[in-house]
Amino acid sequence: MASVRRDYYEVLGVERGADEQEIKRAFRRLARELHPDVSEHPDAEERFREAAEAYEVLSKAETRGLYDRYGHEGLNTGGFRPTSFDFTSLGDIFSVFFGEDVFGAGAGAQARRGGRGSDLLVETSIDLAEAAEGVTRPVAYEVAVTCPTCAGSGAEPGTRPETCPRCSGSGRLQSVSSSVFGQFVRTQTCPDCGGSGQIVTSPCPECEGAGQVVEERTVEVEVPPGIHDGQRIRLAGEGHAGAGGRAGDLYVLVHVRTDPRFLRDGNDILSTLDVTMTQAALGARLSVPTLDGELELELEAGTQPGTVRVLRGKGMPVLQGFGRGEHRVVVNVIVPSRLTDEQRGLLEEFERLAGEDTYRPDESFLDKLRAAFR
């Protein structure tokens, strides 16, 4: 990529309000123009990778929303890392991004070129405290692997697939029709070989001719400190096996469970501290929960409802960065709802003795609430 990163919308040549189809068409056009296989531009490869990265971000609601709000820096903080694109042809580009081959090559031709395996998505859930510290979590899933018996050919050991007689190994059938507008050529997948160009007359008993079998696999996923709910971790090469090419990738979608003690706001943590009316008036030393355990907090006499105490460096770690956010503790003063006659009498006596200065606030309650959410 260039040293100065261009706006992704500018790279694709679309407006910020462009919908999914506009973004897809824009990338398709640039891929045709810039792919190193066909382009004569001296910087075609660099520009192609720039366009591919822009499409990768803007085609997904999660990364697009992050980019729209915070730009490139927001993506970096959010843990986004662009995919390393390694496509052998334009056909591969459109097959991976759009699920089709715009140049008419069949699935079998794709496989013979070394088709990349499909990606997989699995999910795991962790606690907020684990998200703060980072955790290694085993994830089990099922994946398609190359059949060990036939080495992926689909044919019984000792036999080989035969060239399809109907399509002569091309995997495609063409028919020509004429009309008043001229001749039209119609291309379709060969129904006999399913586009592979080959027919297996003696299927492998292990995979029944598929060339792949399903395997149960468990991987240890390292969840980095500071990860946010809904972010994904990419494990290259851990997806489905390719047909002669590299395996796909495994994406682990991480869910961070809510903690009843805390509210997360980006890298900051918010919590409330309940204190009695007398503790607020006289001052008190109380224990508050944090991500690092219990912490003693000194409240001054006359502490007001909504007072915010900031614990610097006690929030969430910055994902793949340095430092930690803040932990803001909002004081909630509890007013007694059940009083004995003696208690009521004491409070009435206190109210009789109180003057203007007794309740004079240093700061309004609304200002304290605003400070809590800055």
N, C-alpha and C positions, 0 to 999 in steps of 0.2 A: 504494500500500500504506500501511497505517497506520504511524505512527511507531514503535510498539512491535510488533515482529513476533511473531505468535502461533505456537505450536507447530503444525506442519503436520498432525499427527494430530488435534489439537483442531479445526483448521479444517474437516477433512473429517468429523469426528465418528466416528473409528474408533480401535480399540485399536492399540497399537504392533505387535502380532503379526498384524495383519490381512493376509490374502493379497491377491493381485492382483485377484481378482474382487470382493472386498469394497471395495477402494479404488476400483475402477471404478464400482461401483454407487453408492457414496457421492458421487462426483463427478457422476455422471449426475443423481442426485436434486438436488444443489445447483444444477447448471446449469439444470434445469427451473425451480427456484424463483427463482434470482437473475439470470438473463440479463436485461439491460436491455430487451430487446424485450417481455418479458412481466411483469417484476416491478414492483411499486409501491413497493418499499422505497427510501427516499431515498438510501441508500448501496449500492444493488444493484450498480452497476458496480464499485465498489471491492471489495466482498465477492466478486463473481464473479472478478475478477482474482486475488484472494487464494486462492480455491479452485482456480483453474486453475494457479497457481504451485505450490500444494501437490500437486496431482495430477501435474504435470510432474516434480517431485522424487521422489515416492513410487512412481510407476509404473515407474521405471527402477532396476534393482538397483544400478548404480554410484553414482548420486546418493543413493539411499535409504541405502545403506551408509555413505556419507560423512556424511550428515545424522545418522544414528543414533549415529555415534561422536563427531562434533564439533559438531553443531548448525548454526545459520546461519553462524557464523564459519568452520566447516570448509568449507562450500559456497563461501563467498567466496574463501577461500584456494585451494580446488581449482579455481577458474576458472569456477564455475557462474554463469550470468547468465540470469534468467528470460526466456522467450520473450515478445515483444510480441504479445499476442492481439488480433486485429482481425477477429472473426467477424461476419458480417452477419446471421445468424439462428441459432436453436437447431439447425436442420438441419445447418448448417455445423459446429457444435460436435461433434455426434455422428459426423458423417462423418469429420472429421479425427482424433478421438481413438479412435473405435471401429470405423471402416470401415463404417458403416451409417448409414442415415437413418431415425430412429425415427418420423418424422412422415409417412412414406410418399411423399415427393417422389422422383421418379425421377432418374436420373443426368443426363438431359437437362435437367430443370428446374433441377438444381444448376448445370449449365453455363450456362444462360441467366441465372442470377443472378450469374454471375461466379465460377465455381468456382476455388479456389486450386489451383495446381499441386502435384504431389507432391514430397516431399523426396528428396534423394539422399545416399548415404553412400559416401565414398571413403576410402582408407587411404594413409598415407605413413609412412615410417620415417626416424628421425634418430638420430645418435649422441648419447651422453650429453653430450659436450662441446658439441654444437650446442644441446642442450636447456638447457645452462647459459648460453650466450651469446645464444640466440635466433637464428632463421634464417629466411630467406625461401625457400620451396620451391615449384617449379612442380608443379602437379598436373593431369594430363590425365584427362578423363572424357568420356563420351557423355551427351548431354542432349537431351530432346525440346523443340523450339522450334516456334513458330507457323509454319505453312507460308507462305513468302513469295508463292507463286503464287496461293493462294486466300484468303489472310489469315485462315486458320483455319476457314473455312466448310465445307471439304471438297468444295465444288462446283466444277466446272470454270468458269474465268473466263467471264463472260457469262451464266452460269446461276445459279439460286438453289435452295436446298433447299426442298422442298415439305412442307406440313403432312401428317403421317401420317393417312390416312383412317380407319385402324382405331381409333386412340385419340383422334382429333380434336386432336392436338397436346399432350395431357396427359402422354404417356409412360407412362401406367398404365392397366390394365384392371381393372374391378371386376365381380365376379359375386356374386349373392345366392342363398343356399340356406337352406332352412327345415328345422327339426328340432323335436323335442319341447321343446327348450330355447329355441326362438325362432329368429329370423333371424340368419344370420351373413354378414358381408360379407368377401369374399376379394379382396385387391388384389395384382396382380402386374405386373411390368414388361412393357410391350408387346413382343411378340416381333418385330414387323415393323420397329420403329424402334429397338429396343434401349433404350428409355426416353428417347430424345432428343426425341421429339415431332415429328421431322422426318425425311424420307427424301431422300437424295441420289440423284437419277436419273441425273445426269451427273457422276461422280466426277472430282475434280481429278487430272490425270495425274501430278503431282509427289508427292502424298501418298496417292493412291489412296483419297481420301475420308476419311482419318483426321483431317485438319485440322492435323496436326503432322508434322514430319520430325525425324530424328535428326541431331544436329550434334556434331562433335568439338570440344571446348573445352579450353583450358588456362588456369588461373588461378594467380596468384602468391599463395601462402598465407603469411602472416606468423605464424610460430610464436613465441609470447612466451617470454622467458627464464623458466626454472623450471617449465615444463610437465611433467606427470607422464605416465608410460606409461599409455595407454588413455583419455586425455582427448580430448574432441572440440572442434573449433573450428567455429563456425557462421558461414557466409557467407550473409547474407540475400539472397534473390532470385536465387541462382545455381543453383537446382534446375530441375525440369521446368516448362515453360510452363503456365499455367493456361488453362482454357477461358473466356476473357473476363475472368478475374481475374488477380491477381498471381502471379508465379512462385513455386515452392516454394523451400526453402532447401537449401544444400549443407552437409553436415556432413563434416568431415575428421577421421577417427580417427587419432590420432598414436601411433605405437609408438616407444618410446625403447629403442634397442638397449643391451644390457648392455655394460659396459666391463670387460675382464678385470682392470684395475688397481684398480677401485673397487667398493664396495658402497654403494648409495644407501639411506638410511633417512630418508624424508621429505625435509626440506631439508638433511640432514646427509650427509656422505660419510665412509665408513670405508675404510681401507686398512691393509695390513700392511707392515712394514719388516723385512726379513731382515738380521740382523747376526751376525757370528761371535762365538764365545765370548770371544775375546780383545778384540774391539772393544767388547763389552758390559762387560767387566771393566776395560779401560783407558780407555774413552771414545773417541769418534770423531766426526768431522764428515762426514755423509753427505748425499747428494742424494735427495730424495723427490719422486715425481710428484704434482702437484695439477692441478685443473682449469685453473689459470692457468699451468701449466708447471712446470719443475723448481724445487725450493726446497731450500736448504741447511738441514739440521737438526743441531743440536749435541747429542750424547748425552753425558751425564755418565759419569764412571767409576763402575762398579758398577751400570749400568743393568740392571734385572731383566726376565726374560721377562714379557710381558703389560703392560709399562709403556705408558701411554697419553699421547701428546703431542697436545694440542688446538691446532689452527690455526684461530683465530677468523676468521670472515669469509671462509673459503676453501671453504665448501660451496656448495650450490645457491642461486640467487636465490629469494626468496619470490615466488611467482607473483602478479603484479598487486599486489605489495605493496612493502615496503621492506626492505633488508638482505639478508643471506645467512646460511645455516646454517654449521655448523662442519665442519671436516675433522679426524677423529680418526685418528691414526696409532698402531697397536698394534705394539709391538716384539716380533718373533719371533727368539729367540736360537737359532742353528743349532749343534747339537752335532756335532763331527767324528765320522764313522763309519769312516774309514780312517786309521790311524796307522802311521807308521814306528816301528821299534824305538826310535830316538832320541827321537821325539816322545812315545812311551809312557813312556819313562824320565823325561823332563822332567815329564810330568804326574804320574807317581807320586811324584817328588821334591816337586813342588808340594803334592800331597795330604798328604805326610808333614809338611811344614812348616806346613800350614794349621791354624788353631785354631778355637775356637768363634766368635770374633768375625768370622772371615773370611766366613762364610756367613749371618750374622745378618740376616734380612730386615727392611726398614723397613715393608713392607706385604705381606700374603699375596697369592699369585697369584690366588686367587678374587676378592679385593677389586679387583684390577686389571681382571679381566674384567668385573666388574659396572660399573666406572667407564666402560669402553669402550662400554657399551650403555645408559647413562643418557640 
